[in-house]
């Protein structure tokens, strides 16, 4: 509890944090973090977490739907980026359902329980924007 209180005291007002609660207990969070640099102001980073005991119960879907509604309708965000472990099939499925695409695989991205694990870099463009041309390929 103290860790979350400290984290919320330092919360950036340009960021958005949603919390899902069930019977007074936090069961999920979603954060949208707008980029600060002028050349990337059209981009936001997404972070989400759902308690293991609440996966598959619609918590992630509800949080993601609300964050994307805010992003698409109020914040002028063109691109949302996220990182997710490759073996987190439920999260990858959820992100795909909302239009996120895998843009690359980061090998040995993180150390988890003494083992290096891969992660996907995923992104989603605003659904009402024209097709973004690909460059550099």
LINLIN-V269781 format. One record per backbone hydrogen bond with DSSP energy under -0.5 kcal/mol. CO is the residue of the C=O (numbers start at 1). NH is the residue of the N-H. If there is no record, write none. Layout:
co:nh
CO:NH
CO:NH
//
This chain:
co:nh
1:5
2:6
3:7
4:8
5:9
6:10
8:11
12:15
16:32
18:30
20:27
20:28
22:25
25:22
27:51
28:20
29:49
30:18
31:33
31:47
32:16
32:34
33:45
37:40
38:41
40:43
42:78
42:79
43:35
44:81
45:33
47:31
49:29
51:54
52:55
54:57
54:59
58:62
59:63
60:64
61:65
62:66
63:67
64:68
65:69
66:70
67:71
68:72
69:73
70:74
70:75
71:77
78:126
79:44
80:124
81:46
82:122
84:120
85:88
87:89
88:92
89:93
90:94
91:95
92:96
93:97
94:98
95:98
95:100
96:99
101:123
104:121
105:107
106:109
106:119
110:112
110:117
112:115
115:112
117:109
117:110
118:86
119:106
120:84
120:122
121:103
121:104
122:82
123:101
124:80
126:129
131:133
//
